[in-house]
Amino acid sequence: MWDKDTTRHRHESKIKPYGGSTPKTITAHELQGIEAGLKLALNYGITNMRIGTDSKVVSSYFNSPNSKPPWHVAGIWDRIQNLRANFDVCLVEHIFRQTNRAVDKLASLRHTSEFLEITLSSFAEDLKKIIFEDKEGKEYYMM
């Protein structure tokens, strides 16, 4: 999963890519999401990206020098590296699933189109509440 933060003083948005292909592994699925998100960001002319993933494995690929993902995702990894070259900043960080409720909610909708852009006014009330709580700095406790 990923999210895109625009300049905070103007506005914030989350764009969630959806794909129709069936990945062979969770790692492949996460990397496909990142690839789709990078493509979407480039379509919008965005050059500064912060990507959050709840996969520690995927996060480690981006943040460990000389990391080499498994062969079955090598094609996706190469395409991502080519896309990343188009960004001024492209950070990837691990985030806990509990702090990523809005994106998880969007992912649960299971859209079949390649990309789905959603405006705040089209959100269901429960999703609006999640976004409001996150914006207000809701604290999450890990047990």
N, CA, C and O atoms as a GROMACS GRO file, in nm:
protein
  572
    1MET      N    1   0.084  -0.117   0.000
    1MET     CA    2   0.000   0.000   0.000
    1MET      C    3   0.088   0.123   0.000
    1MET      O    4   0.204   0.118   0.042
    2TRP      N    5   0.035   0.229  -0.046
    2TRP     CA    6   0.116   0.349  -0.050
    2TRP      C    7   0.025   0.469  -0.034
    2TRP      O    8  -0.096   0.462  -0.055
    3ASP      N    9   0.086   0.576   0.002
    3ASP     CA   10   0.013   0.701   0.001
    3ASP      C   11   0.106   0.812  -0.041
    3ASP      O   12   0.228   0.801  -0.026
    4LYS      N   13   0.051   0.916  -0.094
    4LYS     CA   14   0.128   1.028  -0.146
    4LYS      C   15   0.093   1.150  -0.064
    4LYS      O   16  -0.023   1.189  -0.055
    5ASP      N   17   0.194   1.212  -0.006
    5ASP     CA   18   0.172   1.336   0.066
    5ASP      C   19   0.210   1.452  -0.023
    5ASP      O   20   0.324   1.460  -0.069
    6THR      N   21   0.117   1.540  -0.049
    6THR     CA   22   0.149   1.661  -0.124
    6THR      C   23   0.198   1.764  -0.024
    6THR      O   24   0.204   1.737   0.096
    7THR      N   25   0.232   1.881  -0.073
    7THR     CA   26   0.280   1.986   0.016
    7THR      C   27   0.175   2.011   0.124
    7THR      O   28   0.060   2.042   0.092
    8ARG      N   29   0.214   1.999   0.250
    8ARG     CA   30   0.119   2.001   0.360
    8ARG      C   31   0.045   2.134   0.375
    8ARG      O   32  -0.070   2.135   0.418
    9HIS      N   33   0.108   2.247   0.341
    9HIS     CA   34   0.038   2.374   0.360
    9HIS      C   35  -0.072   2.396   0.256
    9HIS      O   36  -0.158   2.482   0.275
   10ARG      N   37  -0.071   2.321   0.149
   10ARG     CA   38  -0.177   2.334   0.047
   10ARG      C   39  -0.289   2.235   0.073
   10ARG      O   40  -0.403   2.276   0.096
   11HIS      N   41  -0.258   2.110   0.071
   11HIS     CA   42  -0.359   2.008   0.095
   11HIS      C   43  -0.291   1.873   0.111
   11HIS      O   44  -0.172   1.858   0.083
   12GLU      N   45  -0.367   1.776   0.156
   12GLU     CA   46  -0.316   1.641   0.168
   12GLU      C   47  -0.408   1.550   0.088
   12GLU      O   48  -0.528   1.573   0.083
   13SER      N   49  -0.351   1.449   0.027
   13SER     CA   50  -0.435   1.355  -0.044
   13SER      C   51  -0.376   1.216  -0.035
   13SER      O   52  -0.256   1.198  -0.015
   14LYS      N   53  -0.462   1.119  -0.050
   14LYS     CA   54  -0.420   0.980  -0.058
   14LYS      C   55  -0.478   0.924  -0.186
   14LYS      O   56  -0.597   0.939  -0.213
   15ILE      N   57  -0.393   0.861  -0.264
   15ILE     CA   58  -0.436   0.800  -0.387
   15ILE      C   59  -0.398   0.653  -0.377
   15ILE      O   60  -0.283   0.620  -0.348
   16LYS      N   61  -0.491   0.566  -0.400
   16LYS     CA   62  -0.469   0.422  -0.386
   16LYS      C   63  -0.480   0.357  -0.522
   16LYS      O   64  -0.584   0.365  -0.586
   17PRO      N   65  -0.372   0.292  -0.569
   17PRO     CA   66  -0.383   0.219  -0.694
   17PRO      C   67  -0.447   0.083  -0.672
   17PRO      O   68  -0.429   0.021  -0.567
   18TYR      N   69  -0.521   0.038  -0.769
   18TYR     CA   70  -0.581  -0.094  -0.765
   18TYR      C   71  -0.540  -0.168  -0.891
   18TYR      O   72  -0.534  -0.108  -0.998
   19GLY      N   73  -0.511  -0.295  -0.880
   19GLY     CA   74  -0.472  -0.370  -0.997
   19GLY      C   75  -0.555  -0.495  -1.013
   19GLY      O   76  -0.617  -0.543  -0.918
   20GLY      N   77  -0.556  -0.546  -1.133
   20GLY     CA   78  -0.634  -0.664  -1.161
   20GLY      C   79  -0.552  -0.791  -1.170
   20GLY      O   80  -0.610  -0.899  -1.182
   21SER      N   81  -0.419  -0.783  -1.164
   21SER     CA   82  -0.338  -0.903  -1.178
   21SER      C   83  -0.329  -0.976  -1.044
   21SER      O   84  -0.344  -0.917  -0.938
   22THR      N   85  -0.304  -1.105  -1.054
   22THR     CA   86  -0.293  -1.186  -0.934
   22THR      C   87  -0.146  -1.210  -0.904
   22THR      O   88  -0.079  -1.282  -0.978
   23PRO      N   89  -0.093  -1.150  -0.797
   23PRO     CA   90   0.048  -1.170  -0.765
   23PRO      C   91   0.070  -1.310  -0.707
   23PRO      O   92  -0.022  -1.370  -0.652
   24LYS      N   93   0.192  -1.359  -0.720
   24LYS     CA   94   0.225  -1.491  -0.667
   24LYS      C   95   0.257  -1.486  -0.518
   24LYS      O   96   0.239  -1.586  -0.449
   25THR      N   97   0.303  -1.372  -0.468
   25THR     CA   98   0.338  -1.360  -0.327
   25THR      C   99   0.293  -1.224  -0.274
   25THR      O  100   0.260  -1.134  -0.351
   26ILE      N  101   0.292  -1.212  -0.143
   26ILE     CA  102   0.257  -1.083  -0.081
   26ILE      C  103   0.360  -0.978  -0.120
   26ILE      O  104   0.326  -0.862  -0.144
   27THR      N  105   0.487  -1.018  -0.125
   27THR     CA  106   0.592  -0.924  -0.165
   27THR      C  107   0.566  -0.872  -0.306
   27THR      O  108   0.580  -0.752  -0.331
   28ALA      N  109   0.529  -0.961  -0.397
   28ALA     CA  110   0.499  -0.918  -0.534
   28ALA      C  111   0.381  -0.821  -0.534
   28ALA      O  112   0.382  -0.722  -0.606
   29HIS      N  113   0.280  -0.851  -0.454
   29HIS     CA  114   0.162  -0.765  -0.445
   29HIS      C  115   0.200  -0.626  -0.394
   29HIS      O  116   0.158  -0.526  -0.452
   30GLU      N  117   0.280  -0.619  -0.289
   30GLU     CA  118   0.323  -0.490  -0.235
   30GLU      C  119   0.404  -0.412  -0.338
   30GLU      O  120   0.384  -0.292  -0.356
   31LEU      N  121   0.495  -0.480  -0.406
   31LEU     CA  122   0.578  -0.412  -0.507
   31LEU      C  123   0.494  -0.366  -0.626
   31LEU      O  124   0.522  -0.260  -0.682
   32GLN      N  125   0.393  -0.443  -0.665
   32GLN     CA  126   0.304  -0.400  -0.773
   32GLN      C  127   0.230  -0.273  -0.733
   32GLN      O  128   0.211  -0.184  -0.815
   33GLY      N  129   0.189  -0.266  -0.607
   33GLY     CA  130   0.121  -0.146  -0.559
   33GLY      C  131   0.212  -0.024  -0.564
   33GLY      O  132   0.170   0.085  -0.602
   34ILE      N  133   0.337  -0.043  -0.524
   34ILE     CA  134   0.434   0.068  -0.528
   34ILE      C  135   0.460   0.110  -0.672
   34ILE      O  136   0.467   0.229  -0.702
   35GLU      N  137   0.475   0.012  -0.761
   35GLU     CA  138   0.497   0.044  -0.902
   35GLU      C  139   0.380   0.125  -0.958
   35GLU      O  140   0.400   0.226  -1.025
   36ALA      N  141   0.258   0.080  -0.930
   36ALA     CA  142   0.140   0.151  -0.980
   36ALA      C  143   0.133   0.292  -0.922
   36ALA      O  144   0.097   0.386  -0.992
   37GLY      N  145   0.168   0.306  -0.795
   37GLY     CA  146   0.166   0.437  -0.731
   37GLY      C  147   0.268   0.532  -0.791
   37GLY      O  148   0.240   0.650  -0.809
   38LEU      N  149   0.386   0.481  -0.821
   38LEU     CA  150   0.488   0.565  -0.885
   38LEU      C  151   0.443   0.611  -1.023
   38LEU      O  152   0.465   0.726  -1.060
   39LYS      N  153   0.382   0.521  -1.099
   39LYS     CA  154   0.330   0.558  -1.232
   39LYS      C  155   0.224   0.667  -1.220
   39LYS      O  156   0.224   0.764  -1.296
   40LEU      N  157   0.134   0.649  -1.125
   40LEU     CA  158   0.027   0.747  -1.106
   40LEU      C  159   0.084   0.883  -1.065
   40LEU      O  160   0.041   0.986  -1.115
   41ALA      N  161   0.182   0.882  -0.975
   41ALA     CA  162   0.244   1.008  -0.932
   41ALA      C  163   0.309   1.079  -1.050
   41ALA      O  164   0.297   1.201  -1.064
   42LEU      N  165   0.378   1.004  -1.135
   42LEU     CA  166   0.441   1.066  -1.253
   42LEU      C  167   0.336   1.125  -1.346
   42LEU      O  168   0.358   1.231  -1.405
   43ASN      N  169   0.222   1.057  -1.360
   43ASN     CA  170   0.114   1.112  -1.443
   43ASN      C  171   0.065   1.246  -1.391
   43ASN      O  172   0.019   1.329  -1.469
   44TYR      N  173   0.074   1.267  -1.261
   44TYR     CA  174   0.030   1.392  -1.200
   44TYR      C  175   0.145   1.493  -1.187
   44TYR      O  176   0.124   1.603  -1.135
   45GLY      N  177   0.263   1.458  -1.232
   45GLY     CA  178   0.376   1.550  -1.226
   45GLY      C  179   0.436   1.564  -1.086
   45GLY      O  180   0.503   1.663  -1.057
   46ILE      N  181   0.412   1.468  -1.001
   46ILE     CA  182   0.464   1.472  -0.864
   46ILE      C  183   0.609   1.424  -0.866
   46ILE      O  184   0.640   1.322  -0.926
   47THR      N  185   0.697   1.499  -0.801
   47THR     CA  186   0.839   1.463  -0.801
   47THR      C  187   0.893   1.431  -0.662
   47THR      O  188   1.007   1.388  -0.649
   48ASN      N  189   0.813   1.450  -0.560
   48ASN     CA  190   0.854   1.416  -0.423
   48ASN      C  191   0.756   1.314  -0.367
   48ASN      O  192   0.637   1.342  -0.354
   49MET      N  193   0.807   1.196  -0.334
   49MET     CA  194   0.722   1.088  -0.287
   49MET      C  195   0.767   1.037  -0.151
   49MET      O  196   0.886   1.029  -0.121
   50ARG      N  197   0.668   1.004  -0.070
   50ARG     CA  198   0.691   0.930   0.054
   50ARG      C  199   0.596   0.812   0.050
   50ARG      O  200   0.474   0.828   0.050
   51ILE      N  201   0.653   0.694   0.046
   51ILE     CA  202   0.574   0.572   0.033
   51ILE      C  203   0.577   0.499   0.165
   51ILE      O  204   0.684   0.477   0.223
   52GLY      N  205   0.460   0.461   0.213
   52GLY     CA  206   0.451   0.382   0.335
   52GLY      C  207   0.404   0.242   0.301
   52GLY      O  208   0.308   0.225   0.227
   53THR      N  209   0.472   0.142   0.355
   53THR     CA  210   0.431   0.004   0.336
   53THR      C  211   0.429  -0.066   0.470
   53THR      O  212   0.514  -0.042   0.555
   54ASP      N  213   0.332  -0.154   0.488
   54ASP     CA  214   0.327  -0.229   0.613
   54ASP      C  215   0.410  -0.358   0.603
   54ASP      O  216   0.406  -0.442   0.693
   55SER      N  217   0.484  -0.373   0.495
   55SER     CA  218   0.571  -0.489   0.476
   55SER      C  219   0.715  -0.451   0.514
   55SER      O  220   0.779  -0.370   0.446
   56LYS      N  221   0.763  -0.511   0.622
   56LYS     CA  222   0.903  -0.486   0.661
   56LYS      C  223   0.999  -0.538   0.555
   56LYS      O  224   1.105  -0.480   0.533
   57VAL      N  225   0.962  -0.646   0.491
   57VAL     CA  226   1.047  -0.704   0.386
   57VAL      C  227   1.063  -0.605   0.271
   57VAL      O  228   1.175  -0.577   0.228
   58VAL      N  229   0.952  -0.554   0.221
   58VAL     CA  230   0.957  -0.460   0.108
   58VAL      C  231   1.031  -0.333   0.149
   58VAL      O  232   1.112  -0.281   0.072
   59SER      N  233   1.004  -0.283   0.267
   59SER     CA  234   1.073  -0.164   0.316
   59SER      C  235   1.224  -0.187   0.320
   59SER      O  236   1.302  -0.098   0.285
   60SER      N  237   1.265  -0.305   0.361
   60SER     CA  238   1.409  -0.334   0.370
   60SER      C  239   1.475  -0.335   0.233
   60SER      O  240   1.592  -0.299   0.221
   61TYR      N  241   1.402  -0.376   0.129
   61TYR     CA  242   1.460  -0.374  -0.006
   61TYR      C  243   1.500  -0.233  -0.046
   61TYR      O  244   1.604  -0.213  -0.110
   62PHE      N  245   1.418  -0.136  -0.009
   62PHE     CA  246   1.444   0.002  -0.048
   62PHE      C  247   1.549   0.069   0.040
   62PHE      O  248   1.618   0.161  -0.004
   63ASN      N  249   1.560   0.025   0.163
   63ASN     CA  250   1.643   0.097   0.260
   63ASN      C  251   1.773   0.027   0.297
   63ASN      O  252   1.849   0.080   0.379
   64SER      N  253   1.800  -0.087   0.240
   64SER     CA  254   1.925  -0.158   0.266
   64SER      C  255   2.014  -0.149   0.143
   64SER      O  256   1.973  -0.181   0.031
   65PRO      N  257   2.138  -0.104   0.163
   65PRO     CA  258   2.228  -0.095   0.048
   65PRO      C  259   2.249  -0.232  -0.016
   65PRO      O  260   2.259  -0.333   0.054
   66ASN      N  261   2.256  -0.234  -0.145
   66ASN     CA  262   2.282  -0.356  -0.221
   66ASN      C  263   2.178  -0.466  -0.199
   66ASN      O  264   2.209  -0.584  -0.215
   67SER      N  265   2.056  -0.429  -0.163
   67SER     CA  266   1.953  -0.532  -0.145
   67SER      C  267   1.916  -0.591  -0.280
   67SER      O  268   1.918  -0.522  -0.382
   68LYS      N  269   1.883  -0.718  -0.279
   68LYS     CA  270   1.846  -0.786  -0.402
   68LYS      C  271   1.722  -0.870  -0.373
   68LYS      O  272   1.733  -0.977  -0.313
   69PRO      N  273   1.606  -0.822  -0.415
   69PRO     CA  274   1.483  -0.899  -0.395
   69PRO      C  275   1.489  -1.033  -0.468
   69PRO      O  276   1.572  -1.052  -0.557
   70PRO      N  277   1.402  -1.127  -0.431
   70PRO     CA  278   1.403  -1.259  -0.495
   70PRO      C  279   1.379  -1.251  -0.646
   70PRO      O  280   1.322  -1.154  -0.697
   71TRP      N  281   1.423  -1.352  -0.716
   71TRP     CA  282   1.417  -1.355  -0.862
   71TRP      C  283   1.276  -1.338  -0.914
   71TRP      O  284   1.258  -1.278  -1.020
   72HIS      N  285   1.174  -1.388  -0.844
   72HIS     CA  286   1.038  -1.382  -0.898
   72HIS      C  287   0.979  -1.241  -0.899
   72HIS      O  288   0.874  -1.219  -0.959
   73VAL      N  289   1.045  -1.145  -0.833
   73VAL     CA  290   1.000  -1.006  -0.839
   73VAL      C  291   1.104  -0.916  -0.906
   73VAL      O  292   1.093  -0.794  -0.901
   74ALA      N  293   1.205  -0.977  -0.968
   74ALA     CA  294   1.314  -0.899  -1.029
   74ALA      C  295   1.262  -0.802  -1.136
   74ALA      O  296   1.310  -0.689  -1.144
   75GLY      N  297   1.167  -0.844  -1.216
   75GLY     CA  298   1.113  -0.756  -1.320
   75GLY      C  299   1.042  -0.635  -1.260
   75GLY      O  300   1.061  -0.522  -1.306
   76ILE      N  301   0.961  -0.659  -1.159
   76ILE     CA  302   0.891  -0.548  -1.091
   76ILE      C  303   0.994  -0.456  -1.028
   76ILE      O  304   0.984  -0.334  -1.040
   77TRP      N  305   1.094  -0.514  -0.960
   77TRP     CA  306   1.197  -0.435  -0.892
   77TRP      C  307   1.272  -0.346  -0.993
   77TRP      O  308   1.296  -0.228  -0.965
   78ASP      N  309   1.309  -0.401  -1.107
   78ASP     CA  310   1.379  -0.323  -1.209
   78ASP      C  311   1.292  -0.207  -1.259
   78ASP      O  312   1.341  -0.096  -1.276
   79ARG      N  313   1.164  -0.234  -1.283
   79ARG     CA  314   1.074  -0.127  -1.329
   79ARG      C  315   1.060  -0.017  -1.223
   79ARG      O  316   1.057   0.101  -1.256
   80ILE      N  317   1.053  -0.057  -1.096
   80ILE     CA  318   1.044   0.042  -0.988
   80ILE      C  319   1.169   0.128  -0.984
   80ILE      O  320   1.159   0.250  -0.968
   81GLN      N  321   1.285   0.067  -0.998
   81GLN     CA  322   1.410   0.144  -0.995
   81GLN      C  323   1.415   0.244  -1.110
   81GLN      O  324   1.463   0.356  -1.093
   82ASN      N  325   1.367   0.204  -1.227
   82ASN     CA  326   1.362   0.296  -1.341
   82ASN      C  327   1.265   0.411  -1.314
   82ASN      O  328   1.294   0.526  -1.348
   83LEU      N  329   1.151   0.381  -1.253
   83LEU     CA  330   1.054   0.486  -1.219
   83LEU      C  331   1.110   0.581  -1.114
   83LEU      O  332   1.093   0.702  -1.124
   84ARG      N  333   1.178   0.527  -1.013
   84ARG     CA  334   1.232   0.610  -0.904
   84ARG      C  335   1.331   0.714  -0.956
   84ARG      O  336   1.347   0.820  -0.896
   85ALA      N  337   1.398   0.684  -1.065
   85ALA     CA  338   1.496   0.778  -1.121
   85ALA      C  339   1.430   0.908  -1.167
   85ALA      O  340   1.499   1.008  -1.186
   86ASN      N  341   1.298   0.908  -1.183
   86ASN     CA  342   1.226   1.027  -1.228
   86ASN      C  343   1.186   1.120  -1.114
   86ASN      O  344   1.130   1.227  -1.138
   87PHE      N  345   1.213   1.082  -0.990
   87PHE     CA  346   1.171   1.160  -0.874
   87PHE      C  347   1.290   1.232  -0.811
   87PHE      O  348   1.401   1.180  -0.807
   88ASP      N  349   1.264   1.354  -0.762
   88ASP     CA  350   1.366   1.426  -0.686
   88ASP      C  351   1.386   1.358  -0.551
   88ASP      O  352   1.500   1.342  -0.505
   89VAL      N  353   1.277   1.318  -0.489
   89VAL     CA  354   1.279   1.248  -0.361
   89VAL      C  355   1.182   1.132  -0.370
   89VAL      O  356   1.069   1.147  -0.418
   90CYS      N  357   1.227   1.016  -0.325
   90CYS     CA  358   1.139   0.898  -0.321
   90CYS      C  359   1.178   0.814  -0.201
   90CYS      O  360   1.267   0.729  -0.209
   91LEU      N  361   1.112   0.839  -0.089
   91LEU     CA  362   1.142   0.770   0.036
   91LEU      C  363   1.043   0.657   0.058
   91LEU      O  364   0.924   0.670   0.027
   92VAL      N  365   1.092   0.547   0.110
   92VAL     CA  366   1.006   0.434   0.144
   92VAL      C  367   1.028   0.403   0.290
   92VAL      O  368   1.141   0.386   0.336
   93GLU      N  369   0.917   0.394   0.364
   93GLU     CA  370   0.928   0.368   0.507
   93GLU      C  371   0.828   0.262   0.550
   93GLU      O  372   0.721   0.246   0.490
   94HIS      N  373   0.865   0.190   0.654
   94HIS     CA  374   0.773   0.092   0.712
   94HIS      C  375   0.674   0.165   0.801
   94HIS      O  376   0.711   0.253   0.879
   95ILE      N  377   0.548   0.127   0.789
   95ILE     CA  378   0.444   0.181   0.877
   95ILE      C  379   0.365   0.064   0.933
   95ILE      O  380   0.351  -0.039   0.868
   96PHE      N  381   0.314   0.081   1.052
   96PHE     CA  382   0.233  -0.024   1.112
   96PHE      C  383   0.093  -0.019   1.054
   96PHE      O  384   0.036   0.088   1.032
   97ARG      N  385   0.038  -0.135   1.028
   97ARG     CA  386  -0.095  -0.145   0.967
   97ARG      C  387  -0.199  -0.066   1.047
   97ARG      O  388  -0.288  -0.004   0.990
   98GLN      N  389  -0.187  -0.068   1.179
   98GLN     CA  390  -0.284   0.001   1.263
   98GLN      C  391  -0.284   0.152   1.239
   98GLN      O  392  -0.386   0.217   1.262
   99THR      N  393  -0.174   0.207   1.193
   99THR     CA  394  -0.167   0.352   1.168
   99THR      C  395  -0.196   0.386   1.023
   99THR      O  396  -0.180   0.500   0.981
  100ASN      N  397  -0.239   0.289   0.947
  100ASN     CA  398  -0.266   0.306   0.805
  100ASN      C  399  -0.410   0.266   0.774
  100ASN      O  400  -0.438   0.207   0.670
  101ARG      N  401  -0.500   0.298   0.865
  101ARG     CA  402  -0.638   0.252   0.857
  101ARG      C  403  -0.710   0.301   0.731
  101ARG      O  404  -0.787   0.226   0.672
  102ALA      N  405  -0.686   0.424   0.690
  102ALA     CA  406  -0.757   0.479   0.574
  102ALA      C  407  -0.722   0.401   0.447
  102ALA      O  408  -0.811   0.366   0.370
  103VAL      N  409  -0.596   0.375   0.425
  103VAL     CA  410  -0.554   0.303   0.305
  103VAL      C  411  -0.604   0.158   0.311
  103VAL      O  412  -0.646   0.103   0.210
  104ASP      N  413  -0.598   0.098   0.430
  104ASP     CA  414  -0.652  -0.039   0.443
  104ASP      C  415  -0.801  -0.043   0.412
  104ASP      O  416  -0.849  -0.138   0.350
  105LYS      N  417  -0.872   0.059   0.455
  105LYS     CA  418  -1.016   0.065   0.427
  105LYS      C  419  -1.040   0.075   0.276
  105LYS      O  420  -1.128   0.007   0.223
  106LEU      N  421  -0.963   0.158   0.209
  106LEU     CA  422  -0.976   0.171   0.064
  106LEU      C  423  -0.941   0.039  -0.005
  106LEU      O  424  -1.008  -0.001  -0.101
  107ALA      N  425  -0.837  -0.028   0.043
  107ALA     CA  426  -0.798  -0.156  -0.018
  107ALA      C  427  -0.907  -0.260  -0.002
  107ALA      O  428  -0.923  -0.348  -0.087
  108SER      N  429  -0.982  -0.252   0.107
  108SER     CA  430  -1.087  -0.351   0.132
  108SER      C  431  -1.205  -0.336   0.035
  108SER      O  432  -1.289  -0.425   0.026
  109LEU      N  433  -1.212  -0.223  -0.035
  109LEU     CA  434  -1.321  -0.202  -0.131
  109LEU      C  435  -1.306  -0.290  -0.254
  109LEU      O  436  -1.404  -0.313  -0.326
  110ARG      N  437  -1.186  -0.340  -0.280
  110ARG     CA  438  -1.158  -0.435  -0.388
  110ARG      C  439  -1.204  -0.390  -0.526
  110ARG      O  440  -1.275  -0.462  -0.596
  111HIS      N  441  -1.163  -0.271  -0.565
  111HIS     CA  442  -1.198  -0.222  -0.698
  111HIS      C  443  -1.117  -0.298  -0.802
  111HIS      O  444  -1.007  -0.345  -0.774
  112THR      N  445  -1.172  -0.310  -0.920
  112THR     CA  446  -1.105  -0.386  -1.025
  112THR      C  447  -1.038  -0.298  -1.130
  112THR      O  448  -0.964  -0.349  -1.214
  113SER      N  449  -1.061  -0.169  -1.126
  113SER     CA  450  -0.996  -0.080  -1.223
  113SER      C  451  -0.850  -0.061  -1.183
  113SER      O  452  -0.812  -0.083  -1.068
  114GLU      N  453  -0.767  -0.020  -1.281
  114GLU     CA  454  -0.624  -0.006  -1.253
  114GLU      C  455  -0.599   0.104  -1.150
  114GLU      O  456  -0.521   0.084  -1.057
  115PHE      N  457  -0.665   0.218  -1.166
  115PHE     CA  458  -0.650   0.328  -1.072
  115PHE      C  459  -0.788   0.378  -1.033
  115PHE      O  460  -0.881   0.377  -1.113
  116LEU      N  461  -0.799   0.420  -0.911
  116LEU     CA  462  -0.923   0.477  -0.864
  116LEU      C  463  -0.888   0.600  -0.783
  116LEU      O  464  -0.824   0.590  -0.678
  117GLU      N  465  -0.930   0.716  -0.830
  117GLU     CA  466  -0.906   0.839  -0.755
  117GLU      C  467  -1.036   0.875  -0.685
  117GLU      O  468  -1.142   0.882  -0.746
  118ILE      N  469  -1.025   0.898  -0.555
  118ILE     CA  470  -1.143   0.922  -0.474
  118ILE      C  471  -1.131   1.059  -0.409
  118ILE      O  472  -1.027   1.094  -0.354
  119THR      N  473  -1.239   1.136  -0.416
  119THR     CA  474  -1.241   1.265  -0.348
  119THR      C  475  -1.300   1.248  -0.210
  119THR      O  476  -1.374   1.153  -0.185
  120LEU      N  477  -1.267   1.337  -0.120
  120LEU     CA  478  -1.312   1.327   0.019
  120LEU      C  479  -1.464   1.322   0.027
  120LEU      O  480  -1.518   1.251   0.112
  121SER      N  481  -1.533   1.396  -0.058
  121SER     CA  482  -1.679   1.400  -0.052
  121SER      C  483  -1.743   1.265  -0.086
  121SER      O  484  -1.858   1.240  -0.049
  122SER      N  485  -1.670   1.177  -0.155
  122SER     CA  486  -1.727   1.047  -0.191
  122SER      C  487  -1.701   0.940  -0.085
  122SER      O  488  -1.748   0.827  -0.099
  123PHE      N  489  -1.627   0.975   0.020
  123PHE     CA  490  -1.596   0.877   0.124
  123PHE      C  491  -1.717   0.846   0.210
  123PHE      O  492  -1.801   0.932   0.235
  124ALA      N  493  -1.726   0.722   0.252
  124ALA     CA  494  -1.828   0.683   0.349
  124ALA      C  495  -1.794   0.747   0.483
  124ALA      O  496  -1.680   0.785   0.507
  125GLU      N  497  -1.892   0.758   0.569
  125GLU     CA  498  -1.872   0.825   0.697
  125GLU      C  499  -1.764   0.759   0.781
  125GLU      O  500  -1.688   0.830   0.848
  126ASP      N  501  -1.755   0.626   0.781
  126ASP     CA  502  -1.653   0.560   0.862
  126ASP      C  503  -1.512   0.593   0.812
  126ASP      O  504  -1.420   0.605   0.893
  127LEU      N  505  -1.497   0.608   0.681
  127LEU     CA  506  -1.366   0.644   0.627
  127LEU      C  507  -1.333   0.790   0.658
  127LEU      O  508  -1.218   0.822   0.687
  128LYS      N  509  -1.433   0.877   0.652
  128LYS     CA  510  -1.411   1.018   0.688
  128LYS      C  511  -1.366   1.027   0.834
  128LYS      O  512  -1.279   1.108   0.866
  129LYS      N  513  -1.424   0.946   0.921
  129LYS     CA  514  -1.386   0.947   1.063
  129LYS      C  515  -1.241   0.902   1.080
  129LYS      O  516  -1.167   0.963   1.157
  130ILE      N  517  -1.201   0.798   1.010
  130ILE     CA  518  -1.064   0.750   1.018
  130ILE      C  519  -0.967   0.860   0.974
  130ILE      O  520  -0.867   0.885   1.042
  131ILE      N  521  -0.996   0.924   0.862
  131ILE     CA  522  -0.909   1.030   0.811
  131ILE      C  523  -0.903   1.146   0.909
  131ILE      O  524  -0.795   1.201   0.933
  132PHE      N  525  -1.016   1.186   0.966
  132PHE     CA  526  -1.018   1.295   1.063
  132PHE      C  527  -0.935   1.259   1.186
  132PHE      O  528  -0.856   1.342   1.233
  133GLU      N  529  -0.950   1.138   1.238
  133GLU     CA  530  -0.873   1.096   1.356
  133GLU      C  531  -0.724   1.095   1.326
  133GLU      O  532  -0.644   1.138   1.410
  134ASP      N  533  -0.686   1.047   1.208
  134ASP     CA  534  -0.544   1.046   1.172
  134ASP      C  535  -0.490   1.188   1.159
  134ASP      O  536  -0.380   1.216   1.205
  135LYS      N  537  -0.567   1.276   1.099
  135LYS     CA  538  -0.524   1.415   1.082
  135LYS      C  539  -0.507   1.485   1.216
  135LYS      O  540  -0.418   1.569   1.233
  136GLU      N  541  -0.593   1.449   1.312
  136GLU     CA  542  -0.586   1.509   1.445
  136GLU      C  543  -0.479   1.446   1.533
  136GLU      O  544  -0.460   1.488   1.648
  137GLY      N  545  -0.408   1.347   1.480
  137GLY     CA  546  -0.297   1.288   1.554
  137GLY      C  547  -0.336   1.179   1.652
  137GLY      O  548  -0.275   1.166   1.758
  138LYS      N  549  -0.437   1.101   1.618
  138LYS     CA  550  -0.479   0.992   1.705
  138LYS      C  551  -0.359   0.905   1.740
  138LYS      O  552  -0.277   0.872   1.654
  139GLU      N  553  -0.350   0.869   1.867
  139GLU     CA  554  -0.241   0.784   1.913
  139GLU      C  555  -0.284   0.639   1.906
  139GLU      O  556  -0.398   0.603   1.936
  140TYR      N  557  -0.189   0.555   1.864
  140TYR     CA  558  -0.213   0.412   1.855
  140TYR      C  559  -0.121   0.342   1.952
  140TYR      O  560  -0.002   0.375   1.960
  141TYR      N  561  -0.172   0.249   2.025
  141TYR     CA  562  -0.094   0.176   2.123
  141TYR      C  563  -0.075   0.033   2.075
  141TYR      O  564  -0.171  -0.035   2.039
  142MET      N  565   0.049  -0.012   2.076
  142MET     CA  566   0.080  -0.149   2.036
  142MET      C  567   0.084  -0.234   2.163
  142MET      O  568   0.146  -0.196   2.262
  143MET      N  569   0.019  -0.347   2.159
  143MET     CA  570   0.017  -0.436   2.276
  143MET      C  571   0.088  -0.565   2.244
  143MET      O  572   0.097  -0.653   2.330
   0.00000   0.00000   0.00000
